[in-house]
Amino acid sequence: MFERVLVAMDLSPATEALVSTLPGLREFGTREIILAHVARPIREPVSNSLREIGELRERLNELAGRLGESDLKVTVEVPTGSPASELIKVADSKDPDVIVVGSRSHTRIREAFVGSVAWELVRRSNRPVMLKRIQAGRNDADAALEARRQGLPDRVVHPTDFSVTAQRALPWLQALAARGVRTFTLLHVLPVEAKDGRNEAMAQLEKLAAEIDPTGNAEISCKVRLGTPHEEILSEGGKSRHNMVVMGTHGRGVLPEIVMGSESRQVVRRANATVLLVPTEVAKPPEPEV
């Protein structure tokens, strides 16, 4: 499913804590991890810049050494330049199945816990982006990442509006079921003032459930709710760090709102669950499990 993973690192104590969870990616089929940190552009004096890049590479190699003990192939990339742009270049070159980012707070008002680089990756990537929440305000690296489970989630929550964008998430839902996730919640939210549409929405959810797991081994609940989409998504499991929310995004655009929409942004801002965002333009879907 995620055989090759690109992990974006900023080498803060909080995001270094992300490394301790990465061996759990083996449950997603991961065999190879690329640790990437983008250094500042080379400047005068050049010798200072080269020394800084060397120190960053040495630190990443230390982290890679920890992961190497988990039988994972780990490589390191230290490009220079604009973080999001360079990470996209690394992704285009190394062809990962997913980009993993530890998302954290800059200000309460501006972006909650999602940093600007994470948003930019979501906006520009043609590969799924997995956002793991890092709690702001905690300095201890071991406790900074809010995640007890390191592997497959206890439950997958999939909100859908039945659009082509939402349908892009189907191969990843199927892959998660094939990897062993046994509990799914499929959710469609209607406006509070909606007078009808429940029966039609439920029928579409049930059809989707059959596509996700034709074997019937998974427990898939279908729910139609009235309310605000992000509030219902959070209440249906998005607040639990043991879960994963899988959503389609709206492709590439100049502004983040063009890509995700305000409701999706609210989910990413407020969820404790890991969030997997699948872009409209996908570089490659997951391979079917054999």
Phi and psi restraints in degrees (value plus and minus 20) as a CYANA .aco file:
   2 PHE   PHI    -141.7  -101.7
   2 PHE   PSI      47.4    87.4
   3 GLU   PHI     -85.4   -45.4
   3 GLU   PSI     -60.6   -20.6
   4 ARG   PHI    -138.8   -98.8
   4 ARG   PSI     108.2   148.2
   5 VAL   PHI    -144.7  -104.7
   5 VAL   PSI     110.8   150.8
   6 LEU   PHI    -119.0   -79.0
   6 LEU   PSI     103.6   143.6
   7 VAL   PHI    -131.5   -91.5
   7 VAL   PSI      98.3   138.3
   8 ALA   PHI    -104.9   -64.9
   8 ALA   PSI     104.0   144.0
   9 MET   PHI    -139.4   -99.4
   9 MET   PSI     119.1   159.1
  10 ASP   PHI    -129.1   -89.1
  10 ASP   PSI     -18.1    21.9
  11 LEU   PHI      43.6    83.6
  11 LEU   PSI       0.7    40.7
  12 SER   PHI     -95.4   -55.4
  12 SER   PSI     140.9   180.9
  13 PRO   PHI     -76.3   -36.3
  13 PRO   PSI     -54.1   -14.1
  14 ALA   PHI     -88.8   -48.8
  14 ALA   PSI     -68.3   -28.3
  15 THR   PHI     -95.7   -55.7
  15 THR   PSI     -42.7    -2.7
  16 GLU   PHI     -84.6   -44.6
  16 GLU   PSI     -47.7    -7.7
  17 ALA   PHI     -82.4   -42.4
  17 ALA   PSI     -43.8    -3.8
  18 LEU   PHI     -77.9   -37.9
  18 LEU   PSI     -52.3   -12.3
  19 VAL   PHI     -79.9   -39.9
  19 VAL   PSI     -55.6   -15.6
  20 SER   PHI     -85.8   -45.8
  20 SER   PSI     -39.8     0.2
  21 THR   PHI    -113.7   -73.7
  21 THR   PSI     -33.6     6.4
  22 LEU   PHI     -85.5   -45.5
  22 LEU   PSI     -52.2   -12.2
  23 PRO   PHI     -76.8   -36.8
  23 PRO   PSI     -45.9    -5.9
  24 GLY   PHI     -85.3   -45.3
  24 GLY   PSI     -36.2     3.8
  25 LEU   PHI     -85.1   -45.1
  25 LEU   PSI     -35.8     4.2
  26 ARG   PHI     -78.9   -38.9
  26 ARG   PSI     -47.1    -7.1
  27 GLU   PHI     -88.4   -48.4
  27 GLU   PSI     -38.5     1.5
  28 PHE   PHI    -111.2   -71.2
  28 PHE   PSI     -16.0    24.0
  29 GLY   PHI      71.6   111.6
  29 GLY   PSI      -7.3    32.7
  30 THR   PHI     -91.9   -51.9
  30 THR   PSI     112.3   152.3
  31 ARG   PHI    -139.7   -99.7
  31 ARG   PSI     -43.8    -3.8
  32 GLU   PHI    -154.4  -114.4
  32 GLU   PSI     115.5   155.5
  33 ILE   PHI    -145.9  -105.9
  33 ILE   PSI     114.6   154.6
  34 ILE   PHI    -131.7   -91.7
  34 ILE   PSI      94.2   134.2
  35 LEU   PHI    -110.3   -70.3
  35 LEU   PSI     104.2   144.2
  36 ALA   PHI    -148.5  -108.5
  36 ALA   PSI     112.9   152.9
  37 HIS   PHI    -152.7  -112.7
  37 HIS   PSI     113.4   153.4
  38 VAL   PHI    -115.7   -75.7
  38 VAL   PSI      98.6   138.6
  39 ALA   PHI    -104.0   -64.0
  39 ALA   PSI     141.7   181.7
  40 ARG   PHI     -83.9   -43.9
  40 ARG   PSI     132.4   172.4
  41 PRO   PHI     -76.7   -36.7
  41 PRO   PSI     128.0   168.0
  42 ILE   PHI     -84.4   -44.4
  42 ILE   PSI     114.7   154.7
  43 ARG   PHI    -161.3  -121.3
  43 ARG   PSI     152.6   192.6
  44 GLU   PHI    -100.4   -60.4
  44 GLU   PSI     121.0   161.0
  45 PRO   PHI     -93.2   -53.2
  45 PRO   PSI     117.8   157.8
  46 VAL   PHI     -78.8   -38.8
  46 VAL   PSI     -54.6   -14.6
  47 SER   PHI     -80.8   -40.8
  47 SER   PSI     -56.8   -16.8
  48 ASN   PHI     -86.7   -46.7
  48 ASN   PSI     -62.2   -22.2
  49 SER   PHI     -82.9   -42.9
  49 SER   PSI     -62.9   -22.9
  50 LEU   PHI     -86.2   -46.2
  50 LEU   PSI     -56.7   -16.7
  51 ARG   PHI     -85.1   -45.1
  51 ARG   PSI     -61.4   -21.4
  52 GLU   PHI     -82.7   -42.7
  52 GLU   PSI     -63.9   -23.9
  53 ILE   PHI     -82.5   -42.5
  53 ILE   PSI     -60.6   -20.6
  54 GLY   PHI     -82.2   -42.2
  54 GLY   PSI     -60.1   -20.1
  55 GLU   PHI     -86.0   -46.0
  55 GLU   PSI     -60.2   -20.2
  56 LEU   PHI     -84.6   -44.6
  56 LEU   PSI     -62.6   -22.6
  57 ARG   PHI     -84.1   -44.1
  57 ARG   PSI     -59.3   -19.3
  58 GLU   PHI     -82.0   -42.0
  58 GLU   PSI     -61.3   -21.3
  59 ARG   PHI     -85.4   -45.4
  59 ARG   PSI     -63.5   -23.5
  60 LEU   PHI     -83.7   -43.7
  60 LEU   PSI     -57.0   -17.0
  61 ASN   PHI     -84.6   -44.6
  61 ASN   PSI     -55.1   -15.1
  62 GLU   PHI     -81.7   -41.7
  62 GLU   PSI     -65.0   -25.0
  63 LEU   PHI     -85.9   -45.9
  63 LEU   PSI     -58.3   -18.3
  64 ALA   PHI     -83.2   -43.2
  64 ALA   PSI     -55.8   -15.8
  65 GLY   PHI     -81.3   -41.3
  65 GLY   PSI     -57.8   -17.8
  66 ARG   PHI     -82.0   -42.0
  66 ARG   PSI     -63.3   -23.3
  67 LEU   PHI     -91.9   -51.9
  67 LEU   PSI     -50.0   -10.0
  68 GLY   PHI     -80.3   -40.3
  68 GLY   PSI     -45.6    -5.6
  69 GLU   PHI     -90.6   -50.6
  69 GLU   PSI     -31.8     8.2
  70 SER   PHI    -118.3   -78.3
  70 SER   PSI      -2.6    37.4
  71 ASP   PHI      43.4    83.4
  71 ASP   PSI       6.2    46.2
  72 LEU   PHI    -120.5   -80.5
  72 LEU   PSI     120.6   160.6
  73 LYS   PHI     -98.7   -58.7
  73 LYS   PSI     103.7   143.7
  74 VAL   PHI    -146.1  -106.1
  74 VAL   PSI     109.2   149.2
  75 THR   PHI    -144.1  -104.1
  75 THR   PSI     145.8   185.8
  76 VAL   PHI    -146.9  -106.9
  76 VAL   PSI     118.5   158.5
  77 GLU   PHI    -149.3  -109.3
  77 GLU   PSI     111.0   151.0
  78 VAL   PHI    -150.8  -110.8
  78 VAL   PSI      55.2    95.2
  79 PRO   PHI     -95.4   -55.4
  79 PRO   PSI     150.6   190.6
  80 THR   PHI    -142.0  -102.0
  80 THR   PSI     126.7   166.7
  81 GLY   PHI     113.2   153.2
  81 GLY   PSI    -168.9  -128.9
  82 SER   PHI     -96.7   -56.7
  82 SER   PSI     104.8   144.8
  83 PRO   PHI     -72.8   -32.8
  83 PRO   PSI     -74.9   -34.9
  84 ALA   PHI     -84.0   -44.0
  84 ALA   PSI     -64.4   -24.4
  85 SER   PHI     -81.8   -41.8
  85 SER   PSI     -62.0   -22.0
  86 GLU   PHI     -91.7   -51.7
  86 GLU   PSI     -55.2   -15.2
  87 LEU   PHI     -85.8   -45.8
  87 LEU   PSI     -57.4   -17.4
  88 ILE   PHI     -83.7   -43.7
  88 ILE   PSI     -59.8   -19.8
  89 LYS   PHI     -82.8   -42.8
  89 LYS   PSI     -62.2   -22.2
  90 VAL   PHI     -81.4   -41.4
  90 VAL   PSI     -62.7   -22.7
  91 ALA   PHI     -82.0   -42.0
  91 ALA   PSI     -62.8   -22.8
  92 ASP   PHI     -84.2   -44.2
  92 ASP   PSI     -54.2   -14.2
  93 SER   PHI     -98.4   -58.4
  93 SER   PSI     -63.7   -23.7
  94 LYS   PHI    -112.4   -72.4
  94 LYS   PSI     -34.2     5.8
  95 ASP   PHI      36.1    76.1
  95 ASP   PSI      34.8    74.8
  96 PRO   PHI     -93.5   -53.5
  96 PRO   PSI     140.7   180.7
  97 ASP   PHI    -102.9   -62.9
  97 ASP   PSI     -41.3    -1.3
  98 VAL   PHI    -178.1  -138.1
  98 VAL   PSI     131.4   171.4
  99 ILE   PHI    -129.4   -89.4
  99 ILE   PSI     105.1   145.1
 100 VAL   PHI    -123.9   -83.9
 100 VAL   PSI     110.8   150.8
 101 VAL   PHI    -152.4  -112.4
 101 VAL   PSI     114.6   154.6
 102 GLY   PHI    -106.4   -66.4
 102 GLY   PSI      94.3   134.3
 103 SER   PHI    -118.7   -78.7
 103 SER   PSI     116.3   156.3
 104 ARG   PHI    -163.8  -123.8
 104 ARG   PSI     150.5   190.5
 105 SER   PHI    -102.5   -62.5
 105 SER   PSI     122.6   162.6
 106 HIS   PHI    -128.7   -88.7
 106 HIS   PSI     -71.3   -31.3
 107 THR   PHI    -162.4  -122.4
 107 THR   PSI     132.5   172.5
 108 ARG   PHI     -84.0   -44.0
 108 ARG   PSI     -59.8   -19.8
 109 ILE   PHI     -98.6   -58.6
 109 ILE   PSI     -64.1   -24.1
 110 ARG   PHI     -91.0   -51.0
 110 ARG   PSI     -77.7   -37.7
 111 GLU   PHI    -156.0  -116.0
 111 GLU   PSI      -5.7    34.3
 112 ALA   PHI      31.1    71.1
 112 ALA   PSI    -142.6  -102.6
 113 PHE   PHI    -119.1   -79.1
 113 PHE   PSI     -19.6    20.4
 114 VAL   PHI    -113.0   -73.0
 114 VAL   PSI     100.7   140.7
 115 GLY   PHI    -100.0   -60.0
 115 GLY   PSI     144.6   184.6
 116 SER   PHI     -83.9   -43.9
 116 SER   PSI     -57.3   -17.3
 117 VAL   PHI     -86.3   -46.3
 117 VAL   PSI     -61.2   -21.2
 118 ALA   PHI     -80.6   -40.6
 118 ALA   PSI     -64.6   -24.6
 119 TRP   PHI     -80.5   -40.5
 119 TRP   PSI     -62.7   -22.7
 120 GLU   PHI     -85.0   -45.0
 120 GLU   PSI     -58.5   -18.5
 121 LEU   PHI     -84.4   -44.4
 121 LEU   PSI     -63.5   -23.5
 122 VAL   PHI     -80.3   -40.3
 122 VAL   PSI     -60.4   -20.4
 123 ARG   PHI     -89.3   -49.3
 123 ARG   PSI     -54.7   -14.7
 124 ARG   PHI    -129.9   -89.9
 124 ARG   PSI     -33.9     6.1
 125 SER   PHI     -98.3   -58.3
 125 SER   PSI     124.6   164.6
 126 ASN   PHI    -124.7   -84.7
 126 ASN   PSI       0.8    40.8
 127 ARG   PHI    -143.4  -103.4
 127 ARG   PSI     134.1   174.1
 128 PRO   PHI     -78.2   -38.2
 128 PRO   PSI     125.9   165.9
 129 VAL   PHI    -138.1   -98.1
 129 VAL   PSI     104.8   144.8
 130 MET   PHI    -122.7   -82.7
 130 MET   PSI      97.7   137.7
 131 LEU   PHI    -122.8   -82.8
 131 LEU   PSI     101.2   141.2
 132 LYS   PHI    -128.7   -88.7
 132 LYS   PSI     105.8   145.8
 133 ARG   PHI     -92.3   -52.3
 133 ARG   PSI     113.9   153.9
 134 ILE   PHI    -134.3   -94.3
 134 ILE   PSI     106.8   146.8
 135 GLN   PHI     -93.9   -53.9
 135 GLN   PSI     109.1   149.1
 136 ALA   PHI     -96.6   -56.6
 136 ALA   PSI     135.3   175.3
 137 GLY   PHI      65.4   105.4
 137 GLY   PSI     -13.1    26.9
 138 ARG   PHI    -138.5   -98.5
 138 ARG   PSI     105.2   145.2
 139 ASN   PHI    -111.2   -71.2
 139 ASN   PSI     -39.2     0.8
 140 ASP   PHI     -98.1   -58.1
 140 ASP   PSI     103.3   143.3
 141 ALA   PHI     -81.2   -41.2
 141 ALA   PSI     -57.8   -17.8
 142 ASP   PHI     -87.6   -47.6
 142 ASP   PSI     -47.1    -7.1
 143 ALA   PHI    -121.5   -81.5
 143 ALA   PSI     -26.8    13.2
 144 ALA   PHI     -86.1   -46.1
 144 ALA   PSI     -54.4   -14.4
 145 LEU   PHI    -108.2   -68.2
 145 LEU   PSI     102.2   142.2
 146 GLU   PHI    -101.6   -61.6
 146 GLU   PSI      61.5   101.5
 147 ALA   PHI    -178.8  -138.8
 147 ALA   PSI      93.7   133.7
 148 ARG   PHI    -106.2   -66.2
 148 ARG   PSI     -62.2   -22.2
 149 ARG   PHI    -103.5   -63.5
 149 ARG   PSI     117.0   157.0
 150 GLN   PHI    -127.7   -87.7
 150 GLN   PSI     -35.2     4.8
 151 GLY   PHI    -129.6   -89.6
 151 GLY   PSI    -155.2  -115.2
 152 LEU   PHI     -81.3   -41.3
 152 LEU   PSI     126.5   166.5
 153 PRO   PHI     -93.5   -53.5
 153 PRO   PSI     136.2   176.2
 154 ASP   PHI     -85.3   -45.3
 154 ASP   PSI     -57.7   -17.7
 155 ARG   PHI    -167.2  -127.2
 155 ARG   PSI     124.6   164.6
 156 VAL   PHI    -128.9   -88.9
 156 VAL   PSI     107.9   147.9
 157 VAL   PHI    -126.9   -86.9
 157 VAL   PSI     104.3   144.3
 158 HIS   PHI    -142.7  -102.7
 158 HIS   PSI      83.0   123.0
 159 PRO   PHI    -101.9   -61.9
 159 PRO   PSI     118.2   158.2
 160 THR   PHI    -162.2  -122.2
 160 THR   PSI     123.0   163.0
 161 ASP   PHI    -128.9   -88.9
 161 ASP   PSI      -9.0    31.0
 162 PHE   PHI      48.2    88.2
 162 PHE   PSI      -3.7    36.3
 163 SER   PHI    -100.3   -60.3
 163 SER   PSI     147.9   187.9
 164 VAL   PHI     -79.3   -39.3
 164 VAL   PSI     -57.7   -17.7
 165 THR   PHI     -79.3   -39.3
 165 THR   PSI     -68.5   -28.5
 166 ALA   PHI     -83.8   -43.8
 166 ALA   PSI     -56.6   -16.6
 167 GLN   PHI     -85.1   -45.1
 167 GLN   PSI     -40.5    -0.5
 168 ARG   PHI     -82.4   -42.4
 168 ARG   PSI     -41.3    -1.3
 169 ALA   PHI     -97.8   -57.8
 169 ALA   PSI     -33.1     6.9
 170 LEU   PHI     -75.2   -35.2
 170 LEU   PSI     -67.8   -27.8
 171 PRO   PHI     -78.9   -38.9
 171 PRO   PSI     -53.1   -13.1
 172 TRP   PHI     -94.6   -54.6
 172 TRP   PSI     -54.6   -14.6
 173 LEU   PHI     -85.0   -45.0
 173 LEU   PSI     -62.5   -22.5
 174 GLN   PHI     -83.2   -43.2
 174 GLN   PSI     -60.3   -20.3
 175 ALA   PHI     -86.2   -46.2
 175 ALA   PSI     -59.0   -19.0
 176 LEU   PHI     -83.8   -43.8
 176 LEU   PSI     -60.2   -20.2
 177 ALA   PHI     -83.9   -43.9
 177 ALA   PSI     -61.8   -21.8
 178 ALA   PHI     -86.5   -46.5
 178 ALA   PSI     -51.4   -11.4
 179 ARG   PHI     -95.8   -55.8
 179 ARG   PSI     -36.5     3.5
 180 GLY   PHI     107.0   147.0
 180 GLY   PSI     -19.7    20.3
 181 VAL   PHI     -86.6   -46.6
 181 VAL   PSI     109.8   149.8
 182 ARG   PHI    -132.9   -92.9
 182 ARG   PSI     -24.3    15.7
 183 THR   PHI    -150.9  -110.9
 183 THR   PSI     102.1   142.1
 184 PHE   PHI    -149.2  -109.2
 184 PHE   PSI     126.6   166.6
 185 THR   PHI    -143.0  -103.0
 185 THR   PSI      99.5   139.5
 186 LEU   PHI    -120.7   -80.7
 186 LEU   PSI     108.6   148.6
 187 LEU   PHI    -151.0  -111.0
 187 LEU   PSI     112.5   152.5
 188 HIS   PHI    -147.0  -107.0
 188 HIS   PSI     110.4   150.4
 189 VAL   PHI    -131.2   -91.2
 189 VAL   PSI     105.1   145.1
 190 LEU   PHI    -120.1   -80.1
 190 LEU   PSI     133.5   173.5
 191 PRO   PHI     -79.7   -39.7
 191 PRO   PSI     129.9   169.9
 192 VAL   PHI     -75.6   -35.6
 192 VAL   PSI     -55.2   -15.2
 193 GLU   PHI    -103.7   -63.7
 193 GLU   PSI     -18.2    21.8
 194 ALA   PHI     -82.0   -42.0
 194 ALA   PSI     113.5   153.5
 195 LYS   PHI    -117.5   -77.5
 195 LYS   PSI     -44.7    -4.7
 196 ASP   PHI    -168.1  -128.1
 196 ASP   PSI    -195.0  -155.0
 197 GLY   PHI      87.6   127.6
 197 GLY   PSI     -31.8     8.2
 198 ARG   PHI     -82.0   -42.0
 198 ARG   PSI     -69.3   -29.3
 199 ASN   PHI     -84.3   -44.3
 199 ASN   PSI     -62.8   -22.8
 200 GLU   PHI     -84.3   -44.3
 200 GLU   PSI     -62.0   -22.0
 201 ALA   PHI     -84.7   -44.7
 201 ALA   PSI     -61.6   -21.6
 202 MET   PHI     -83.7   -43.7
 202 MET   PSI     -59.3   -19.3
 203 ALA   PHI     -83.0   -43.0
 203 ALA   PSI     -60.1   -20.1
 204 GLN   PHI     -88.2   -48.2
 204 GLN   PSI     -57.4   -17.4
 205 LEU   PHI     -84.6   -44.6
 205 LEU   PSI     -61.9   -21.9
 206 GLU   PHI     -86.1   -46.1
 206 GLU   PSI     -55.4   -15.4
 207 LYS   PHI     -85.3   -45.3
 207 LYS   PSI     -61.6   -21.6
 208 LEU   PHI     -83.2   -43.2
 208 LEU   PSI     -60.6   -20.6
 209 ALA   PHI     -78.8   -38.8
 209 ALA   PSI     -61.3   -21.3
 210 ALA   PHI     -86.0   -46.0
 210 ALA   PSI     -52.2   -12.2
 211 GLU   PHI     -93.3   -53.3
 211 GLU   PSI     -54.9   -14.9
 212 ILE   PHI     -87.0   -47.0
 212 ILE   PSI     -62.9   -22.9
 213 ASP   PHI    -160.6  -120.6
 213 ASP   PSI      63.5   103.5
 214 PRO   PHI     -81.8   -41.8
 214 PRO   PSI     -42.6    -2.6
 215 THR   PHI     -92.8   -52.8
 215 THR   PSI     -42.5    -2.5
 216 GLY   PHI      58.4    98.4
 216 GLY   PSI      -8.9    31.1
 217 ASN   PHI     -94.9   -54.9
 217 ASN   PSI     -49.5    -9.5
 218 ALA   PHI    -104.2   -64.2
 218 ALA   PSI     131.1   171.1
 219 GLU   PHI    -113.6   -73.6
 219 GLU   PSI      87.2   127.2
 220 ILE   PHI    -137.3   -97.3
 220 ILE   PSI      95.2   135.2
 221 SER   PHI    -119.5   -79.5
 221 SER   PSI     118.0   158.0
 222 CYS   PHI    -130.9   -90.9
 222 CYS   PSI     106.3   146.3
 223 LYS   PHI    -153.4  -113.4
 223 LYS   PSI     113.6   153.6
 224 VAL   PHI    -134.4   -94.4
 224 VAL   PSI     103.0   143.0
 225 ARG   PHI    -142.3  -102.3
 225 ARG   PSI     133.8   173.8
 226 LEU   PHI    -122.4   -82.4
 226 LEU   PSI     111.6   151.6
 227 GLY   PHI     131.8   171.8
 227 GLY   PSI    -176.7  -136.7
 228 THR   PHI    -113.4   -73.4
 228 THR   PSI     105.5   145.5
 229 PRO   PHI     -71.8   -31.8
 229 PRO   PSI     -69.4   -29.4
 230 HIS   PHI     -87.4   -47.4
 230 HIS   PSI     -53.2   -13.2
 231 GLU   PHI     -86.2   -46.2
 231 GLU   PSI     -61.1   -21.1
 232 GLU   PHI     -89.7   -49.7
 232 GLU   PSI     -57.4   -17.4
 233 ILE   PHI     -83.1   -43.1
 233 ILE   PSI     -64.3   -24.3
 234 LEU   PHI     -84.5   -44.5
 234 LEU   PSI     -60.9   -20.9
 235 SER   PHI     -92.0   -52.0
 235 SER   PSI     -42.9    -2.9
 236 GLU   PHI    -108.1   -68.1
 236 GLU   PSI     -12.3    27.7
 237 GLY   PHI     118.8   158.8
 237 GLY   PSI     -27.6    12.4
 238 GLY   PHI     -89.0   -49.0
 238 GLY   PSI     -33.6     6.4
 239 LYS   PHI    -108.4   -68.4
 239 LYS   PSI     -30.6     9.4
 240 SER   PHI    -111.6   -71.6
 240 SER   PSI     107.7   147.7
 241 ARG   PHI     -92.3   -52.3
 241 ARG   PSI     -26.0    14.0
 242 HIS   PHI    -107.0   -67.0
 242 HIS   PSI     -28.0    12.0
 243 ASN   PHI    -125.0   -85.0
 243 ASN   PSI     153.8   193.8
 244 MET   PHI    -153.7  -113.7
 244 MET   PSI     113.5   153.5
 245 VAL   PHI    -121.6   -81.6
 245 VAL   PSI     106.1   146.1
 246 VAL   PHI    -133.6   -93.6
 246 VAL   PSI      99.4   139.4
 247 MET   PHI    -155.4  -115.4
 247 MET   PSI     129.7   169.7
 248 GLY   PHI    -105.0   -65.0
 248 GLY   PSI     126.4   166.4
 249 THR   PHI    -128.6   -88.6
 249 THR   PSI     151.3   191.3
 250 HIS   PHI    -115.1   -75.1
 250 HIS   PSI       3.9    43.9
 251 GLY   PHI      63.9   103.9
 251 GLY   PSI    -185.1  -145.1
 252 ARG   PHI    -111.6   -71.6
 252 ARG   PSI     128.9   168.9
 253 GLY   PHI    -184.9  -144.9
 253 GLY   PSI     149.5   189.5
 254 VAL   PHI     -91.8   -51.8
 254 VAL   PSI     -58.7   -18.7
 255 LEU   PHI    -128.1   -88.1
 255 LEU   PSI     125.3   165.3
 256 PRO   PHI     -75.8   -35.8
 256 PRO   PSI     -54.2   -14.2
 257 GLU   PHI     -83.5   -43.5
 257 GLU   PSI     -50.7   -10.7
 258 ILE   PHI     -86.4   -46.4
 258 ILE   PSI     -52.2   -12.2
 259 VAL   PHI     -99.9   -59.9
 259 VAL   PSI     -66.5   -26.5
 260 MET   PHI    -132.2   -92.2
 260 MET   PSI     -55.8   -15.8
 261 GLY   PHI      66.7   106.7
 261 GLY   PSI     133.6   173.6
 262 SER   PHI     -84.1   -44.1
 262 SER   PSI     -55.6   -15.6
 263 GLU   PHI     -86.9   -46.9
 263 GLU   PSI     -65.7   -25.7
 264 SER   PHI     -82.8   -42.8
 264 SER   PSI     -58.7   -18.7
 265 ARG   PHI     -82.9   -42.9
 265 ARG   PSI     -58.3   -18.3
 266 GLN   PHI     -84.6   -44.6
 266 GLN   PSI     -58.1   -18.1
 267 VAL   PHI     -82.2   -42.2
 267 VAL   PSI     -68.4   -28.4
 268 VAL   PHI     -83.9   -43.9
 268 VAL   PSI     -58.6   -18.6
 269 ARG   PHI     -84.4   -44.4
 269 ARG   PSI     -60.4   -20.4
 270 ARG   PHI    -125.6   -85.6
 270 ARG   PSI     -32.1     7.9
 271 ALA   PHI     -92.1   -52.1
 271 ALA   PSI     120.0   160.0
 272 ASN   PHI    -108.4   -68.4
 272 ASN   PSI     -43.0    -3.0
 273 ALA   PHI     -87.3   -47.3
 273 ALA   PSI     135.0   175.0
 274 THR   PHI     -83.4   -43.4
 274 THR   PSI     120.1   160.1
 275 VAL   PHI    -139.2   -99.2
 275 VAL   PSI     105.1   145.1
 276 LEU   PHI    -126.8   -86.8
 276 LEU   PSI      97.0   137.0
 277 LEU   PHI    -126.9   -86.9
 277 LEU   PSI     102.8   142.8
 278 VAL   PHI    -125.8   -85.8
 278 VAL   PSI     100.2   140.2
 279 PRO   PHI     -95.3   -55.3
 279 PRO   PSI     142.3   182.3
 280 THR   PHI     -86.9   -46.9
 280 THR   PSI     -64.2   -24.2
 281 GLU   PHI    -113.6   -73.6
 281 GLU   PSI      79.6   119.6
 282 VAL   PHI    -117.6   -77.6
 282 VAL   PSI     110.0   150.0
 283 ALA   PHI     -84.0   -44.0
 283 ALA   PSI     -62.6   -22.6
 284 LYS   PHI    -183.4  -143.4
 284 LYS   PSI     114.4   154.4
 285 PRO   PHI     -98.4   -58.4
 285 PRO   PSI     143.5   183.5
 286 PRO   PHI     -86.0   -46.0
 286 PRO   PSI     126.4   166.4
 287 GLU   PHI     -90.5   -50.5
 287 GLU   PSI     120.6   160.6
 288 PRO   PHI     -80.0   -40.0
 288 PRO   PSI     121.5   161.5
 289 GLU   PHI     -92.2   -52.2
 289 GLU   PSI     117.8   157.8
